[in-house]
Each structure stands twice: as structure tokens, then as C-alpha cells.
Amino acid sequence: MKKKLIAMNKKMKKKYIIGLSIGAGALVLIIATLLIVFRHVHTFGEWEKIRDASCTQQGVERRFCDCGEMQEKKYDKLPHVESDWIYDKEKDNLKKICTSCGKNLQFNSLENHTHNWSDYVTKTEPTCTSEGMDIRTCNCGAIDEKIISAKDHSFDEWKITLESKCGVEGTESRTCLICNEIESKSISALSHIEGAWVVIDGKKAYPCVYCKTVLRTEEIDASEYLDISNDTVIGLGSCEDIEIVIPSNFNNQSITKIGENSFEYQVITGVILTNSITEIGNSAFSKCLELTNIHLGNNLTSIGQKAFYNCKSLTSITLPDTLKTLSDYSFAYCTNLEYIKIGNEITKLPMYVFSDCTSLKEIHFNGTKEQWNNLEKDNDWDKNTGDYIVYCIDGEIIK
């Protein structure tokens, strides 16, 4: 029995020790956890401005720790910034205000005070879009303001800034001489206007004078009953055409020349040379006063003396790139001639070739400025032409 009691006592003692150990371990864990929590050191970031200080509120800055803890510091309000004395015209008194918050800081009654105003002076000049201001002052510090009405714009003349085209509106603008404001308006689109004919692909084509769009074409029929001898046209014959189309052949023989004086003084308005023509003789179309339009073909190599002398109605001429020789007075006294196109095969501009072409404005040369300057030119080749511009492939030359 005694042995049994001793065994039971040992068993209970062992359980007690185990329970005591478990409890002690839990207590150690709790204490360790509390130590970790209460031993945390805050690591704050940079101070961040939340609100600037002003004369109506404090300034505030804050910073935060990663654990969420916040610190805040405040700055004192700023002092009011006192203005000069300001005249209140409605209440007839003087006051000082804070220039930051607008708070009234001081008052000075002007009761029984008679203002001694100075003359008005301009404080702000009026513009075309904003009012100006005149002010006058009293020795009491009062300031009286007077509004000056905005000025009206003072525009210069309308100027075209974008040319209108066929089917496309243009624009024009003008600028205020005071404030430089620009006012613009649309210009109505142009309608096609048929110009003089040109030869395109063996047909008479009528392009628009503005956009050069071909509006219609006509077949070209050779003139009949001209006087033709061998390979040369020598006269008008019994032909009644006023637009002469030289045939490329006659009696199975190619026509290659326009003879001397062949159409001199004739009443003709247009001439079309086929590509078979290589030479135009002296005075061939001299004094054809009604002649307005010419197509010279693509194989012409020479034009004789006075070939188109005194053709007063001629306004433009395109000399083919194949042309190598012009002669004295070839286009002299064509007084309405404005536009000339010349190929770079020309070697010389002979005497009086374009003299007295008083309306001449443009020469288009299919070569460089150097080639033009090196081109042989006789004296008086452009006598009495006035000013014109030579347009070369690499720039312009002004006479």
C-alpha cells in the first residue's frame, strides 16, 4: 500500500512540473511579444507642407512613420501687409487694407474735408480691346479714378493672304495699326474662265486662265488653198481662214519652211505650225496686227529677221527647246508682249530682237543663271523694254 501511494505521488508531481513548464513558456512568449511592441523606434519621413501660413491661418507640416504614426507642426500666422491709404469714393473716407487677405485695417474719416484735386493724369492707356484709366489725387491721400473707354481698331488696307482658285476660296486680311490684331475674311472661289488655246497632243486645248484645267478641246484641221511651192509656204493664197494651220505635207511632200513675207500684213489671229516646220523666213508674219496666238511646233530651229515684227496683239510666245537661231528684230515692237519662254539651245540674242516690247514682264529661260549671263547678247537686243525678270532654273535675274 505504501509503495502504491509513493508511485501516485511521483506521477502527480511529474504532471505538476509539466504544467508549470508550459505556463512558464507561455509567459515568456507574452513578455517577448510585449517587448518587441514597446521597443519599436519610429522612422519618420520628410516633412511635407500641408498648408502655407497666411495672415488668416496657420501653416501646417506633417510627417509619417511606416507604422502609421503621424507628427504635425504648425507655424504662426503671418502679419497683415498694410496697404497705402486708399480712397473709398462711395463712403468718402480713407482706409488701409491688408494686401494679402483684404481685411480693413484702418479708417480715416474725411468728414468736413474739401478735396483739393490735382489734374487727371493717365495711369493706364486704353487699347483697342481694354479700357484705360486716368487718376487725380488730393493732398489728403485720396485718389479719384476715371475710366477711359477702349479705342476702336484702326485697320490698314485689306491684303490678299491666299489667292482664291477655281472652286477654292481665298482669304484676305488686315492688321490693326494700334494693337496688331489681324482680321481675316474669305474671298469667293473663282469660276473657270476659258483662256487662249494651246496645242496639246495634236489638238487645240482651251485651259482655264486661272487653274490651267483644260475645259475643252478641238480637232485641228489644216488650212486649205495656201500658196505652197515645193517644201515652202509662200503666201495666203485664196485661203480665208483667220487661224492658219500649216499642213505637214502638200502633194506628198513634207512642208518644212515658212517663206519670206508669206503672211506679212495679213489679217490673221492665230498660227499653228506642225512639227514638220523647221524654219520661219524673214518678215513671214511681220505686221500681222491681229495675231494673238502662236504655236511653233517642236522641231523649229530658226526664226528670220522681223519674222514677227510689230505683231502688236501678241501677248506671249513660247519658243521651242529645239530653236537655235533668232535674228535681228524677230519680235521687235510687239508692244503687248508680256511673256517669253526661251530654250537653252539659243546661242545668241541678236540686235533689237525684243526691242520696244514695252509690256515685257517675264522671260523664262530653260537654263541656269550662269548660262543666261554667258549668252551672247548684241547691243540693244532689249532696248526700251522697261523692267522684267528672267526666271532661270536655279533662280531669278532682275533687269
C-alpha positions, 0 to 999 in steps of 0.5 A, a space after each residue: 500500500 505504501 509503495 502504491 501511494 509513493 508511485 501516485 505521488 511521483 506521477 502527480 508531481 511529474 504532471 505538476 512540473 509539466 504544467 508549470 513548464 508550459 505556463 512558464 513558456 507561455 509567459 515568456 512568449 507574452 513578455 517577448 511579444 510585449 517587448 518587441 511592441 514597446 521597443 519599436 523606434 519610429 522612422 519618420 519621413 520628410 516633412 511635407 507642407 500641408 498648408 502655407 501660413 497666411 495672415 488668416 491661418 496657420 501653416 501646417 507640416 506633417 510627417 509619417 512613420 511606416 507604422 502609421 504614426 503621424 507628427 504635425 507642426 504648425 507655424 504662426 500666422 503671418 502679419 497683415 501687409 498694410 496697404 497705402 491709404 486708399 480712397 473709398 469714393 462711395 463712403 468718402 473716407 480713407 482706409 488701409 487694407 491688408 494686401 494679402 487677405 483684404 481685411 480693413 485695417 484702418 479708417 480715416 474719416 474725411 468728414 468736413 474735408 474739401 478735396 483739393 484735386 490735382 489734374 487727371 493724369 493717365 495711369 493706364 492707356 486704353 487699347 483697342 480691346 481694354 479700357 484705360 484709366 486716368 487718376 487725380 489725387 488730393 493732398 489728403 491721400 485720396 485718389 479719384 479714378 476715371 475710366 477711359 473707354 477702349 479705342 476702336 481698331 484702326 485697320 490698314 488696307 485689306 491684303 490678299 493672304 491666299 489667292 482664291 482658285 477655281 472652286 477654292 476660296 481665298 482669304 484676305 486680311 488686315 492688321 490693326 495699326 494700334 494693337 496688331 490684331 489681324 482680321 481675316 475674311 474669305 474671298 469667293 472661289 473663282 469660276 473657270 474662265 476659258 483662256 487662249 488655246 494651246 496645242 496639246 497632243 495634236 489638238 487645240 486645248 482651251 485651259 482655264 486662265 486661272 487653274 490651267 484645267 483644260 475645259 475643252 478641246 478641238 480637232 485641228 484641221 489644216 488650212 486649205 488653198 495656201 500658196 505652197 511651192 515645193 517644201 515652202 509656204 509662200 503666201 495666203 493664197 485664196 485661203 480665208 481662214 483667220 487661224 492658219 494651220 500649216 499642213 505637214 505635207 502638200 502633194 506628198 511632200 513634207 512642208 518644212 519652211 515658212 517663206 519670206 513675207 508669206 503672211 506679212 500684213 495679213 489679217 490673221 489671229 492665230 498660227 499653228 505650225 506642225 512639227 514638220 516646220 523647221 524654219 520661219 523666213 524673214 518678215 513671214 508674219 511681220 505686221 500681222 496686227 491681229 495675231 494673238 496666238 502662236 504655236 511653233 511646233 517642236 522641231 523649229 530651229 530658226 526664226 528670220 529677221 522681223 519674222 514677227 515684227 510689230 505683231 502688236 496683239 501678241 501677248 506671249 510666245 513660247 519658243 521651242 527647246 529645239 530653236 537655235 537661231 533668232 535674228 535681228 528684230 524677230 519680235 521687235 515692237 510687239 508692244 503687248 508682249 508680256 511673256 517669253 519662254 526661251 530654250 537653252 539651245 539659243 546661242 545668241 540674242 541678236 540686235 533689237 530682237 525684243 526691242 520696244 516690247 514695252 509690256 515685257 514682264 517675264 522671260 523664262 529661260 530653260 537654263 541656269 543663271 550662269 548660262 543666261 549671263 554667258 549668252 551672247 547678247 548684241 547691243 540693244 537686243 532689249 532696248 526700251 523694254 522697261 523692267 522684267 525678270 528672267 526666271 532661270 532654273 536655279 533662280 531669278 535675274 532682275 533687269 
